[in-house]
Amino acid sequence: MTVLYFAWVRERIGLPRETLQSSATTVAELVAELVAREERYALAFADLAALRVALDQELSSFDAPLAGVREVAFFPPMTGG
């Protein structure tokens, strides 16, 4: 699957995107796998309440299943203006 990082999430991880093989069945499990990789991921995902996730370009939740998902995007909440 392709994982995309936006705004300060991208800045902390140092990548705009990466392609991963994962055994995670939910977004939360994917986050746990990423956090276990390196400290930069732990910093980026330290406060999940400050993040949103989209699966195949649809807003989703961290307990959503990953079955069949090709793209996961992490980003801070958007504000209007």
C-alpha positions in Angstrom: 0.0 0.0 0.0 1.1 3.6 -0.4 1.2 5.7 2.7 1.1 9.5 2.3 2.2 12.1 4.9 1.1 15.7 4.8 2.1 19.0 6.6 3.9 18.5 9.9 3.5 14.8 9.7 5.7 14.8 6.5 8.2 17.1 8.2 8.6 14.9 11.2 8.9 11.7 9.2 11.0 13.3 6.4 9.1 11.6 3.6 6.0 12.7 1.5 5.1 9.0 0.8 6.3 5.5 0.9 5.2 2.1 -0.2 4.8 -0.5 2.5 4.1 -4.2 3.0 2.2 -4.5 6.2 0.4 -7.2 8.2 -1.8 -4.6 9.9 -5.5 -5.2 9.7 -6.5 -1.7 10.9 -5.2 1.8 10.7 -4.3 1.7 14.4 -2.2 -1.5 13.8 -0.4 0.2 10.9 0.4 3.2 13.1 1.8 0.8 15.8 4.0 -0.8 13.1 5.3 2.6 11.9 5.9 3.8 15.5 8.0 0.7 16.2 10.2 1.4 13.2 12.0 4.6 14.2 11.7 7.5 16.6 10.7 9.9 13.8 7.5 7.9 13.3 6.9 7.9 17.1 7.2 11.7 17.1 4.8 12.0 14.2 2.2 9.7 15.7 2.6 10.7 19.3 -0.9 12.4 19.5 -3.4 10.6 17.3 -6.1 13.1 18.4 -4.1 15.7 16.3 -4.3 13.6 13.2 -6.8 12.6 10.6 -6.6 9.6 8.2 -8.0 8.9 4.8 -8.3 5.5 3.2 -8.3 5.6 -0.6 -9.1 9.4 -0.4 -12.1 9.0 2.0 -11.9 10.2 5.6 -11.8 7.3 8.0 -11.1 6.4 11.6 -8.1 4.8 13.2 -10.1 1.6 13.9 -11.0 1.2 10.2 -10.0 -2.0 8.5 -7.3 -2.0 5.8 -8.5 -4.9 3.8 -8.4 -3.9 0.1 -7.0 -0.4 0.8 -4.4 0.8 -1.6 -3.7 4.3 -0.1 -3.5 5.6 3.4 -3.0 9.3 4.1 -2.1 11.0 7.4 -2.6 14.7 7.9 -3.5 17.3 10.6 -7.2 18.5 10.7 -8.1 21.0 8.1 -9.4 24.4 9.1 -11.6 26.6 6.9 -10.7 30.0 5.7 
